[in-house]
Amino acid sequence: MTDVRDAPSSQVNGAAAGPTGQTRTGLGADALRAAVTDHLVYSIARPPAVLTPEHYYRALSLAVRDRMQKRWMATTQNWLDLSAKVVCYLSAEFLMGPQLGNNLIALGIEEQARAAMAELGQDLDVILACEGEPGLGNGGLGRLAACYLDSLAALERPAVGYGIRYEFGIFSQEISDGWQVEKTDNWLAHGNPWEIAKPDASYQVNWGGHTEGYTDVTGRRRVRWVPQRVLKGVSYDTPVQGYGVNTCNTLTLWSARAVESFALDAFNTGDFYRAVDEEVISETVSKVLYPNDEPEAGKRLRLLQQYFFVTCSLQDILDIHLHRAHRPLAALPDKWAIQLNDTHPSIAVAELMRLLIDEHQLEWNTAWDLTVRTFGYTNHTLLPEALETWPLSIFGEALPRHLELIYEINARFLDEVRAAFPGDEDRVRRMSLISEDGQTVRMAHLATVGSHTVNGVAALHSELLKSSVLKDFHEMWPQRFGNVTNGVTPRRFLALSNPGLRELLDDTIGPGWMTNLDRLKGLEASIGDPEFRRRWREIKRANKSRLAEYVHASTGIELDPTWMFDVQVKRIHEYKRQHLMALHIIALYHRLKTEPGLVIPPRAFIFGGKAAPGYHMAKRIIKLINAVGETVNADPEVNRCLKVVFLPNFNVKTAHLVYPAANLSEQISTAGKEASGTGNMKFMINGALTIGTLDGANVEIRQEAGAENFFLFGLTEEQVAEVQANGYRPLSHVESDPELAAVLELIARGEFTRGDTEVLRPIVDNLVHHDPFLVLADYRSYVDRQAEVSKVWLDRDAWSRMSIRNTARSGRFSSDRAIQEYCAQIWGVGPMSVPL
């Protein structure tokens, strides 16, 4: 087996290279050049005169995929032959990001590819820039799933990711007059060279209709589902190559199709619309990531999306288990570990019961035992509104058989609750899978009851799960609950996105850190070396220059790379408190306007993130940031030391530029609201210092970095709960803090909106009269801590030492560590080397 783990990450992998002429498998530069030339002719079919970098991107991608496919097939065949246990990761999102650069690093052929393209007169960096962003995810949930697939392959664990092949992403974000504008994200417009369609791997999906009882040939009473509609899911498979190993796992995404796509009889009678009507309706299911579910039609579509990918995935697993691996159903939990990534796939509990009972004729107790032992559930939120529930009217109409099964699961479960807690009917009502008012199905409860383990994604989050959201379930089954703190892949978010730092790490601590991030601790020995600190700062400066070029090209705003880059990039939400950062900017603006000649260490405040289309307050926060930025950036009294940037359409591709360039990472959510966060980890491994609350994984980041290398502010989770319980009055903070009052007055009087006093009034009114996420309560602590940040920034060597320590102590936050914990504690899946 080829293993390049101990070779420097920038070194040519000569041992892996095939002989010249092996255009499908050779890893040398000559073989790659021949492969690209071959694909330009036989796959791209363009004459030399019209070739563009985009054509070379597609040809090189196909050539790299060729080199993965032998490993890919060998991996699947190996776990079938050896009867290995396989992880199945069910997720509504897989935010994979661009694949070419990542796969070149995984195969150890980055330099060979650069040389091959140079021989063809092309620049590899220009070619890499041609790759678009797959619209398969929106935020941290989907990016975590992608990191976990990367680590599963790198650690040689057999795994399949299952999700939806969305034809369009959630949306492409543009900014017009400071407002978010949603545009169609047609990410498949030019095709996807990494996927392979497998139309023979398709499964039937039922929808609506009714159920009816019957007696089978043995005399047992059974139930059949008579659907109103039937569609099918078709498989599109993408290889997921492990770094430095032969293991190449699979991401299977389902695309919705009509069972009969063209009604010839309708076409022949002139009814052209009805001829394709079924195809159009069916394909809608996998059309868009997260359709707006404010209207009832949106709720129905979202439920259908979730059921669609779950049933296709479970049918695929059972088909492989029974017909390709030839194993009995009784072995299902021993051969498959199915993880539910949040509540989106939680209908899988009822669907597996349906398949086992209705399709495979198992008895209830046997089917339930197999179901619980097969599933694990990862909870990603403490926000009640994010714990999915479905109205019974919609759920029962769409999935009548599943509602029957859920009622039966609930009845049996509540009998267990009553036996464990006699006479406690309040507890019974709280724990029921059906809401206390009898109007909704609680999907988090279903996932908890139907899984053998439930885990949170940071130490604090897991404790809060046990003490709040799922408290009753923890009291009943304490053994089911655990924690696996999230992690991020160092291959993409350090090696690929920060090549300068990658080279320095190779030179300083030697190879191997990419698969053992704890080796970064060796950097601490170099902190006292002035030359090392100088190189560290040079790399950061180069990364900032690279980001500044992108900012200027995309927004027209010029940034000075010598300034501090103060960054918050994440989904826009009130609990993440982008508006708290905006209030600090306005406070600095106010000081500069009222104190001429005031000296403030120069800062560029950089924001990025999308607001859900129906989340009006979040969209208004984007308007606030852009309005403040327009005013600040145009004012010579202020822009000498302050600039504000909102990066449109923040995604993984943009993240490759942002994380390595940041000096300060803003992780300022209300304590007790963020489950974990992963952006905080990506900033840390790239040497950014964090200002943050004790929320999510910030707690563990501070523990690892050391309190002296973390800028802590704000109320703790316990203090937040106490303030809210005692009748929080946000106006009291305005009354006692003249600067805060002045900041809010500037917004209210239209200072940043050309005199318009109404456009941002909802933000001010919400803060002053409601402030559900305690922005004003934490304002003074935050602003004072920011003054300390500025003071430390002026000491160049002190900042450099803190930055190096943050990277050196970030090893815990590798997704490899997280996957090792899942495999050991939850899945029971060991490594399986793949010989070629």
C-alpha positions in Angstrom: 0.0 0.0 0.0 1.3 3.5 -0.9 1.6 5.6 2.2 2.9 9.2 1.9 2.0 10.3 5.5 5.7 10.7 6.4 6.7 12.5 3.3 6.9 16.3 3.4 3.6 17.7 2.2 5.2 19.8 -0.5 7.4 16.9 -1.8 6.9 15.0 -5.0 5.7 11.5 -4.3 8.1 9.7 -6.7 7.5 6.3 -5.2 3.8 6.4 -6.1 4.4 7.5 -9.7 3.5 5.0 -12.4 5.6 4.7 -15.6 5.3 7.3 -18.2 2.3 6.6 -20.5 0.0 5.3 -17.8 -2.6 7.9 -18.6 -5.2 6.4 -16.3 -3.1 5.5 -13.2 0.3 7.0 -13.4 1.2 9.7 -10.8 4.2 11.2 -12.4 4.1 14.6 -14.2 4.5 13.0 -17.6 1.6 10.6 -17.0 -0.6 13.5 -15.8 0.3 15.6 -18.8 -0.6 12.7 -21.1 -3.8 12.1 -19.3 -4.9 15.8 -19.5 -4.1 15.8 -23.2 -6.1 12.7 -23.6 -9.1 14.1 -21.8 -9.0 17.4 -23.8 -9.5 15.3 -26.9 -11.7 12.5 -25.9 -13.7 13.9 -23.0 -13.7 17.7 -23.5 -13.7 17.5 -27.3 -12.4 21.0 -28.0 -9.8 21.9 -30.6 -6.6 23.5 -29.3 -7.6 27.0 -30.6 -10.6 27.3 -28.3 -9.2 25.8 -25.1 -9.6 27.9 -22.0 -8.4 27.4 -18.4 -11.9 26.0 -17.6 -11.3 23.2 -20.1 -8.0 22.4 -18.6 -9.6 22.4 -15.2 -12.2 19.8 -16.3 -9.5 17.7 -18.1 -7.2 17.7 -15.0 -10.1 16.9 -12.7 -11.1 13.9 -14.8 -7.4 12.8 -14.9 -7.2 13.0 -11.1 -10.5 11.2 -10.7 -9.1 8.4 -12.9 -6.3 8.0 -10.4 -8.8 7.7 -7.6 -11.1 5.2 -9.2 -8.9 2.1 -8.8 -8.6 2.9 -5.2 -12.3 3.6 -5.0 -13.4 0.3 -6.4 -10.7 -1.6 -4.3 -12.0 0.1 -1.1 -15.6 -0.9 -1.7 -14.6 -4.5 -2.7 -12.3 -4.8 0.3 -15.0 -4.1 2.9 -17.4 -6.3 1.1 -14.9 -9.2 1.0 -13.7 -8.7 4.6 -17.3 -8.2 5.9 -16.1 -5.0 7.6 -18.4 -2.7 9.5 -19.2 0.4 7.6 -20.2 3.9 8.7 -23.1 5.5 7.0 -23.4 9.3 7.6 -26.9 10.6 6.8 -26.8 14.4 6.4 -29.1 16.9 4.6 -25.9 18.9 3.7 -22.4 18.1 2.5 -20.6 21.4 2.0 -17.7 19.7 0.2 -16.0 22.8 -1.3 -13.7 22.7 -4.4 -12.3 19.2 -4.9 -9.3 19.4 -7.2 -6.7 20.9 -4.9 -7.8 18.7 -2.0 -7.5 15.6 -4.1 -4.1 16.5 -5.4 -2.9 16.8 -1.8 -4.5 13.6 -0.8 -2.8 11.7 -3.7 0.5 13.5 -3.1 0.7 14.8 -6.6 0.3 18.6 -6.3 3.8 19.3 -7.6 3.5 16.8 -10.4 0.3 18.4 -11.5 1.9 21.8 -11.4 4.8 20.6 -13.5 2.4 18.8 -16.0 0.3 21.9 -16.5 3.3 24.1 -16.9 4.5 21.8 -19.7 1.1 22.5 -21.3 1.5 26.2 -20.9 -0.9 26.5 -18.0 -0.7 27.8 -14.4 -2.1 25.4 -11.8 -3.3 28.2 -9.6 -5.3 29.7 -12.4 -6.8 26.3 -13.1 -7.7 25.7 -9.5 -9.5 29.1 -9.5 -11.8 27.8 -12.2 -13.5 25.3 -9.9 -16.9 26.4 -8.6 -18.5 25.8 -5.3 -20.8 22.7 -5.0 -24.2 23.9 -3.8 -24.6 21.0 -1.4 -24.6 22.8 1.9 -25.1 26.1 3.7 -23.1 26.2 6.9 -21.3 24.5 9.7 -23.5 21.3 9.7 -22.6 20.6 6.0 -19.0 21.5 6.4 -18.6 19.3 9.4 -20.1 16.4 7.4 -17.5 17.0 4.7 -14.6 17.2 7.2 -15.8 13.9 8.7 -15.8 12.2 5.3 -12.3 13.4 4.7 -11.1 12.0 8.1 -12.9 8.7 7.7 -11.0 8.1 4.5 -7.7 9.4 5.8 -8.1 7.1 8.9 -9.0 4.1 6.5 -12.4 3.6 8.0 -15.0 2.2 5.5 -17.7 4.8 5.1 -20.5 6.1 2.9 -22.0 9.6 3.1 -25.6 9.8 2.0 -27.5 13.0 1.1 -29.3 14.9 -1.7 -27.8 16.0 -5.0 -29.4 19.5 -5.0 -29.5 20.9 -8.5 -29.4 24.4 -7.1 -27.7 25.6 -3.9 -29.6 27.5 -1.2 -28.8 30.8 -3.2 -26.0 32.9 -4.4 -25.8 36.0 -2.3 -25.3 39.5 -3.8 -25.4 42.8 -2.0 -27.4 45.6 -3.5 -27.7 48.9 -1.6 -26.5 47.1 1.5 -29.3 44.4 1.3 -28.9 40.7 0.7 -30.3 39.7 -2.7 -30.8 36.0 -3.3 -29.8 34.8 -6.8 -30.1 31.3 -8.2 -27.1 29.1 -7.4 -26.9 27.0 -10.6 -23.7 25.2 -9.5 -24.3 22.4 -12.0 -24.4 24.6 -15.0 -21.1 23.4 -16.3 -21.4 19.9 -14.9 -19.5 18.2 -12.1 -16.4 16.2 -13.1 -16.2 14.5 -9.8 -19.5 12.6 -9.8 -20.5 9.4 -11.6 -24.2 8.9 -12.3 -25.4 5.4 -11.6 -28.9 5.1 -12.9 -29.0 1.4 -12.2 -28.8 2.3 -8.5 -32.3 3.7 -8.1 -35.0 3.2 -5.5 -38.8 3.8 -5.4 -40.0 6.5 -3.1 -43.7 6.5 -2.0 -45.6 9.6 -1.0 -49.1 10.3 0.4 -52.0 7.9 -0.1 -53.3 5.6 2.7 -52.6 2.3 4.4 -54.6 -0.9 4.5 -54.5 -4.1 6.5 -54.2 -7.6 5.1 -53.4 -11.1 6.2 -50.2 -12.6 4.8 -49.7 -16.3 3.8 -48.8 -17.3 7.3 -52.0 -15.8 8.7 -50.4 -12.7 10.3 -52.0 -9.3 10.1 -49.9 -6.9 8.1 -50.1 -3.4 6.8 -49.4 -2.2 3.3 -48.9 1.4 2.2 -50.9 2.4 -0.9 -49.2 5.7 -2.1 -50.7 8.5 -4.0 -47.5 9.3 -5.8 -44.4 7.3 -6.6 -41.0 8.7 -7.7 -37.5 7.3 -7.7 -34.1 8.4 -6.4 -31.1 7.9 -8.7 -27.6 7.6 -7.3 -24.7 10.0 -8.1 -21.5 8.8 -6.5 -18.4 11.0 -5.7 -15.1 9.5 -4.5 -13.6 10.7 -1.2 -9.9 10.1 -1.3 -8.0 9.6 2.0 -4.8 11.5 2.4 -1.7 9.3 1.9 -3.6 6.0 1.8 -5.4 3.9 -0.8 -8.7 4.2 1.0 -11.2 6.0 -1.2 -14.7 6.2 0.3 -18.0 7.2 -1.3 -20.4 10.1 -1.1 -23.8 9.0 -2.5 -26.2 11.7 -3.4 -29.8 11.1 -4.6 -31.4 12.9 -7.4 -35.2 12.7 -7.8 -36.7 11.4 -11.0 -40.2 10.4 -12.3 -40.8 6.7 -12.5 -42.2 7.4 -16.0 -40.7 10.7 -17.2 -42.5 11.1 -20.4 -46.2 10.5 -21.1 -46.3 9.7 -24.7 -50.1 9.4 -24.9 -50.5 13.0 -23.7 -47.9 14.2 -26.1 -49.5 12.5 -29.1 -52.9 14.1 -28.2 -51.2 17.6 -28.0 -51.2 17.9 -24.3 -47.5 18.8 -24.2 -47.4 20.1 -20.6 -49.0 16.9 -19.2 -46.5 14.9 -21.1 -43.7 16.1 -18.9 -45.7 17.0 -15.8 -44.7 14.0 -13.7 -41.1 14.6 -14.5 -41.2 18.2 -13.5 -43.1 17.5 -10.2 -40.7 14.7 -9.2 -37.5 16.5 -10.0 -38.7 19.4 -7.8 -37.8 17.2 -4.7 -34.0 17.5 -5.3 -34.2 20.9 -7.0 -33.1 23.4 -4.2 -31.3 23.1 -0.9 -33.6 24.2 2.0 -36.6 25.6 0.2 -38.4 28.3 2.1 -40.6 26.5 4.6 -42.6 29.5 5.7 -45.6 28.6 3.4 -47.2 25.2 3.9 -46.1 24.1 0.4 -42.5 24.7 1.5 -43.0 22.6 4.6 -44.3 19.7 2.5 -41.4 19.9 0.1 -38.9 20.0 2.9 -40.4 16.9 4.6 -40.5 15.1 1.2 -36.8 16.0 0.7 -35.9 14.5 4.1 -37.9 11.3 3.6 -36.7 11.0 0.0 -33.0 10.8 0.8 -33.5 8.7 3.9 -35.5 6.0 2.2 -33.2 5.8 -0.8 -30.2 5.5 1.6 -31.8 2.9 3.8 -32.9 0.9 0.8 -29.4 1.1 -0.6 -27.9 -0.1 2.7 -30.3 -3.1 2.9 -29.7 -3.9 -0.8 -25.9 -4.0 -0.2 -26.3 -5.9 3.0 -28.6 -8.6 1.7 -27.8 -9.0 -2.0 -24.1 -7.9 -2.4 -22.6 -8.8 1.0 -25.1 -11.7 1.5 -25.6 -11.1 5.2 -28.7 -11.8 7.3 -30.9 -9.0 8.6 -29.9 -10.0 12.1 -26.3 -8.8 11.4 -27.4 -5.3 10.4 -26.2 -3.5 13.6 -22.9 -5.5 13.5 -22.1 -4.4 9.9 -23.6 -0.9 9.7 -23.3 2.2 11.9 -25.8 4.8 10.7 -25.3 8.3 12.1 -28.1 10.9 12.0 -26.5 14.3 11.5 -29.0 16.4 13.4 -32.8 16.0 13.1 -33.1 16.3 9.3 -32.7 12.5 8.7 -34.5 11.4 11.9 -37.5 10.0 9.9 -35.0 7.2 9.3 -36.1 5.6 12.6 -39.6 5.1 11.4 -38.5 4.3 7.8 -36.2 1.5 8.9 -39.0 0.1 11.0 -41.3 0.2 8.0 -38.8 -1.6 5.8 -38.0 -4.3 8.3 -41.7 -4.9 9.3 -43.6 -4.3 6.1 -41.1 -5.2 3.5 -39.0 -7.9 5.2 -41.7 -9.2 7.5 -39.9 -9.0 10.8 -41.7 -8.9 14.2 -41.9 -5.6 16.0 -39.5 -6.4 18.9 -36.9 -7.8 16.5 -37.1 -4.9 14.2 -37.0 -2.3 17.0 -33.9 -4.0 18.5 -32.1 -3.8 15.2 -33.1 -0.2 14.6 -31.9 1.1 18.0 -28.7 -0.8 17.8 -28.0 0.6 14.3 -28.7 4.3 14.7 -26.7 7.0 16.5 -28.0 10.6 16.8 -25.9 13.8 16.8 -27.7 16.8 18.1 -26.4 20.2 16.8 -28.6 22.8 18.5 -30.0 24.0 21.8 -32.4 26.4 20.1 -36.0 25.1 20.5 -37.0 26.4 17.1 -34.2 24.4 15.4 -35.4 21.1 16.9 -37.7 20.1 14.0 -41.3 19.4 14.5 -43.9 18.5 11.8 -47.6 19.4 12.0 -49.6 16.1 12.3 -51.9 17.2 9.4 -49.0 17.5 7.0 -47.1 14.5 8.3 -50.0 12.1 8.3 -51.1 13.1 4.8 -47.6 12.7 3.4 -46.4 9.7 5.4 -49.5 7.8 6.7 -47.7 4.6 7.4 -44.9 6.4 9.3 -47.4 8.2 11.5 -48.9 4.8 12.4 -45.5 3.5 13.3 -44.6 6.6 15.3 -47.8 6.3 17.3 -46.9 2.6 18.0 -43.3 3.5 18.9 -44.6 6.3 21.2 -47.1 4.1 22.9 -44.5 1.4 23.7 -42.0 4.1 24.8 -44.4 5.9 27.1 -45.1 2.6 28.8 -41.4 2.4 29.5 -41.5 6.0 30.9 -44.4 5.2 33.2 -42.6 2.0 34.4 -39.5 4.0 35.2 -41.3 7.1 36.7 -44.6 5.9 38.1 -47.2 8.6 38.5 -45.2 11.3 36.7 -47.6 12.1 33.9 -46.1 15.5 33.4 -42.9 13.8 32.4 -44.8 11.5 30.1 -46.3 14.5 28.3 -42.9 16.2 28.0 -41.2 13.0 26.6 -43.9 12.0 24.2 -43.0 11.9 20.5 -46.2 13.8 19.9 -46.3 17.3 21.3 -48.3 18.0 24.4 -51.0 19.8 22.4 -51.2 16.8 20.1 -50.5 18.9 17.0 -46.9 18.0 16.0 -44.4 15.2 15.7 -41.2 15.9 17.6 -38.3 14.6 15.5 -35.5 15.1 18.0 -37.5 12.9 20.4 -37.9 10.3 17.7 -34.2 10.3 17.0 -33.3 10.0 20.7 -35.7 7.1 21.3 -34.6 5.3 18.2 -30.8 5.6 18.7 -28.4 3.7 21.0 -26.3 6.8 21.5 -27.0 10.6 21.5 -24.1 13.0 21.4 -23.5 16.7 21.5 -20.7 18.4 19.7 -18.8 20.3 22.4 -18.3 19.6 26.1 -20.6 22.5 27.2 -23.2 21.7 24.6 -23.4 18.0 25.6 -23.8 19.0 29.3 -26.6 21.5 28.4 -28.3 18.8 26.3 -28.4 16.6 29.4 -29.6 19.4 31.7 -32.1 21.2 29.4 -33.2 20.1 25.9 -33.1 16.4 26.5 -33.0 16.4 30.3 -35.8 13.9 30.7 -34.3 11.4 28.3 -30.9 11.7 30.0 -32.5 10.9 33.3 -34.1 7.8 31.8 -31.1 6.6 29.8 -27.9 8.3 31.1 -25.8 5.6 29.4 -26.9 6.7 25.9 -25.5 10.2 26.2 -22.0 11.3 25.4 -19.9 14.0 23.7 -17.8 14.2 20.6 -16.4 17.7 20.2 -16.3 18.8 16.6 -13.2 19.0 14.5 -12.0 20.3 11.1 -9.7 18.7 8.6 -6.2 20.1 8.6 -5.7 19.0 5.0 -8.1 21.5 3.6 -8.1 24.3 6.2 -4.4 24.5 6.7 -2.4 22.5 4.1 -4.5 23.5 1.1 -5.6 27.0 2.1 -2.4 28.1 3.8 0.5 26.8 1.7 3.0 29.2 3.2 2.3 28.0 6.7 2.3 24.4 5.4 5.9 24.8 4.2 7.0 26.4 7.5 5.5 23.6 9.5 7.3 21.0 7.3 10.5 22.8 7.8 10.1 23.3 11.6 8.4 20.2 13.0 8.9 17.8 10.1 6.3 15.8 8.1 3.4 13.9 9.6 1.4 16.8 11.2 -1.3 16.5 8.6 -2.5 13.2 10.0 -1.4 13.9 13.6 -2.2 17.5 14.4 -0.9 17.1 17.9 2.6 17.4 16.4 1.9 21.1 16.1 2.9 21.3 19.8 6.5 21.1 18.5 6.1 24.7 17.3 6.3 26.0 20.9 10.0 25.3 21.0 10.5 27.9 18.2 8.5 30.7 19.8 11.6 32.3 21.3 13.4 32.4 18.0 13.1 35.9 16.4 13.8 34.5 12.9 10.9 32.1 13.3 8.5 34.8 14.5 9.6 36.9 11.5 8.8 34.1 9.1 5.5 33.6 10.9 4.5 37.3 10.4 5.6 37.2 6.8 3.4 34.3 6.0 0.4 36.0 7.7 1.2 39.3 5.8 1.2 37.4 2.5 -2.1 35.8 3.3 -3.6 39.1 4.1 -2.3 40.6 0.9 -4.0 37.7 -1.0 -7.3 38.4 0.8 -7.0 42.1 0.2 -6.7 41.5 -3.5 -9.9 39.4 -3.4 -11.7 42.0 -1.3 -10.8 44.8 -3.8 -11.8 42.7 -6.8 -15.2 41.7 -5.2 -16.2 44.8 -3.3 -13.9 47.7 -4.6 -12.7 48.3 -1.0 -8.9 48.7 -0.5 -7.4 47.1 2.6 -3.9 47.6 4.0 -2.4 44.3 4.9 -0.5 45.9 7.8 -3.7 46.6 9.6 -5.3 44.1 12.0 -7.9 41.9 10.2 -10.8 41.4 12.6 -13.1 38.8 11.1 -16.5 37.2 11.7 -17.7 34.9 9.0 -20.6 32.6 9.6 -24.3 32.2 9.1 -26.1 35.5 10.0 -28.2 34.9 13.1 -29.1 37.0 16.1 -27.6 34.6 18.6 -24.3 34.7 16.7 -24.4 38.5 17.3 -22.9 40.1 14.2 -24.7 43.2 15.4 -22.6 43.3 18.6 -19.5 43.6 16.5 -21.3 46.3 14.5 -22.0 48.2 17.7 -18.3 48.2 18.5 -17.4 49.6 15.1 -20.0 52.4 15.6 -18.5 53.1 19.1 -15.0 53.5 17.5 -16.6 55.7 14.8 -18.3 57.8 17.5 -15.0 58.3 19.3 -13.1 59.3 16.2 -15.8 61.8 15.3 -16.0 63.4 18.7 -12.3 63.3 19.6 -10.3 64.7 16.6 -6.8 63.4 16.5 -7.6 60.2 18.5 -5.2 57.4 17.7 -6.7 53.9 17.2 -4.7 51.0 16.0 -5.9 50.5 12.4 -8.4 47.7 11.9 -10.2 46.1 9.0 -13.5 44.6 10.1 -14.4 41.8 7.8 -17.9 40.1 7.8 -19.3 37.3 5.7 -22.3 35.0 5.8 -25.8 34.4 4.5 -29.2 35.1 6.2 -32.0 32.6 5.6 -34.4 34.2 3.0 -37.3 34.4 5.5 -35.2 35.6 8.4 -35.9 39.3 8.2 -34.0 40.4 11.3 -30.8 38.7 10.1 -31.2 40.4 6.7 -31.6 43.7 8.4 -28.3 43.0 10.3 -26.6 42.6 7.0 -28.0 46.0 6.0 -26.7 47.5 9.2 -23.2 46.2 8.6 -23.1 47.5 5.0 -24.6 50.8 6.0 -22.0 51.4 8.7 -19.3 50.2 6.2 -20.5 52.7 3.5 -20.3 55.6 6.0 -17.0 54.5 7.6 -15.2 53.7 4.3 -16.1 57.1 2.8 -15.2 59.3 5.8 -11.5 60.4 5.7 -11.6 61.3 9.4 -12.4 57.6 10.1 -11.1 55.5 7.2 -7.5 56.4 8.2 -7.8 53.6 10.8 -11.1 51.8 10.2 -12.5 49.9 7.2 -15.6 47.7 7.1 -16.1 44.9 4.5 -19.0 42.5 3.9 -17.8 39.7 1.7 -20.7 38.6 -0.5 -21.5 34.9 -1.0 -19.1 33.6 1.7 -18.4 29.9 0.9 -15.6 27.3 1.3 -13.7 28.7 -1.7 -13.7 32.2 0.0 -12.9 30.6 3.3 -9.5 29.4 1.8 -8.6 33.0 1.7 -10.2 34.3 4.9 -9.1 31.9 7.6 -5.3 32.1 6.9 -5.5 36.0 6.8 -7.4 36.6 10.0 -5.6 38.2 13.0 -8.6 38.2 15.3 -11.5 35.7 15.2 -14.9 36.9 16.5 -16.7 34.0 18.3 -19.2 36.2 20.2 -22.4 34.2 20.4 -24.6 34.4 23.5 -23.3 31.8 26.0 -25.3 28.6 25.9 -26.6 29.1 22.3 -23.9 27.9 20.0 -23.6 24.1 20.0 -19.9 24.1 19.0 -18.8 26.1 16.0 -16.1 25.0 13.6 -15.0 28.3 12.2 -13.5 29.1 15.6 -11.2 26.0 15.1 -10.3 26.9 11.5 -9.2 30.4 12.7 -7.2 28.9 15.6 -5.2 26.4 13.5 -4.2 29.3 11.2 -2.9 31.4 14.0 -5.8 33.8 14.7 -6.4 34.9 18.3 -10.0 34.6 19.5 -12.2 37.1 21.3 -15.2 35.1 22.5 -17.7 34.1 25.1 -17.7 30.8 27.0 -19.9 29.2 24.5 -19.7 26.0 22.4 -16.2 24.9 21.6 -14.8 28.3 22.7 -14.6 26.7 26.2 -12.3 24.0 25.0 -10.4 26.3 22.7 -9.6 28.6 25.6 -8.5 25.6 27.7 -6.2 24.4 25.0 -4.8 27.8 24.0 -4.4 29.0 27.6 -6.5 31.8 29.1 -3.7 34.3 28.5 -4.0 33.6 24.7 -7.8 34.1 24.5 -9.7 37.3 24.9 -12.7 36.3 27.1 -15.7 38.5 27.7 -19.4 38.3 28.5 -21.9 36.5 30.7 -21.5 32.8 31.3 -24.3 30.4 30.4 -25.4 30.3 34.1 -25.4 34.1 34.3 -27.4 34.3 31.0 -30.0 32.0 32.5 -30.1 34.0 35.7 -30.5 37.3 33.9 -33.3 36.0 31.8 -35.1 34.4 34.7 -35.0 37.6 36.8 -36.8 39.7 34.2 -34.1 41.2 31.9 -34.5 44.9 31.2 -32.1 45.8 28.3 -32.9 49.5 28.6 -31.1 49.6 31.9 -27.8 49.1 30.1 -28.5 52.0 27.8 -29.4 54.2 30.7 -26.2 53.4 32.5 -23.8 53.6 29.5 -23.6 56.9 27.7 -21.5 55.6 24.9 -24.0 52.7 24.2 -26.8 55.2 24.3 -24.9 57.4 21.7 -24.2 54.4 19.5 -27.9 53.4 19.4 -28.9 57.0 18.8 -26.6 57.2 15.8 -28.4 54.2 14.2 -31.8 55.5 15.2 -31.3 59.0 13.7 -30.2 57.7 10.3 -26.5 58.5 10.6 -25.7 55.4 8.4 -28.8 55.4 6.2 -28.7 58.9 4.7 -31.1 60.2 7.2 -33.6 57.4 6.9 -34.7 56.7 10.5 -37.0 53.8 9.7 -34.9 51.2 7.9 -32.8 50.2 10.9 -35.3 51.0 13.6 -36.4 47.4 14.0 -32.9 46.5 15.1 -32.8 49.3 17.7 -36.3 48.6 19.0 -35.5 44.9 19.3 -32.4 45.6 21.2 -33.8 48.2 23.6 -37.1 46.5 24.3 -36.4 42.8 23.9 -32.7 41.9 23.3 -33.4 38.1 23.3 -29.7 37.3 23.0 -28.3 39.8 25.5 -26.3 42.0 23.1 -26.7 45.0 25.4 -25.9 43.1 28.5 -22.5 42.0 27.0 -21.8 45.2 25.2 -19.5 46.9 27.8 -17.6 43.8 28.6 -17.0 43.2 24.9 -15.9 46.8 24.1 -13.6 46.9 27.0 -12.0 43.6 26.0 -11.5 45.0 22.5 -9.5 47.8 24.0 -7.2 45.2 25.4 -7.0 43.5 22.0 -5.8 46.8 20.5 -3.2 47.2 23.2 -1.7 43.7 22.6 -1.8 44.2 18.8 0.6 47.1 19.2 3.2 44.7 20.7 4.2 42.8 17.6 6.2 40.2 19.3 3.6 39.5 22.0 0.9 39.1 19.4 3.2 36.7 17.3 3.9 34.6 20.4 0.2 34.3 21.1 -0.6 33.5 17.5 2.0 30.7 17.4 0.7 29.2 20.6 -2.8 29.1 19.2 -1.7 27.1 16.2 0.6 24.9 18.3 -2.2 24.0 20.7 -4.9 23.4 18.1 -4.3 19.7 17.7 -7.4 18.7 19.6 -9.6 20.3 17.0 -8.7 18.0 14.1 -11.6 16.1 12.7 -9.3 13.0 12.8 -9.5 13.1 16.6 -13.3 13.5 16.4 -13.7 10.5 14.0 -11.4 8.4 16.1 -13.7 9.1 19.1 -16.9 8.3 17.1 -15.3 5.0 15.9 -14.2 4.0 19.3 -17.2 5.2 21.4 -20.2 5.0 19.1 -19.7 3.1 15.9 -17.3 0.3 16.7 -15.5 0.7 13.3 -11.8 -0.1 13.0 -9.3 0.7 10.3 -9.1 -1.3 7.2 -6.1 -1.0 4.9 -6.8 -1.2 1.2 -4.2 -3.1 -0.9 -3.9 -2.4 -4.6 
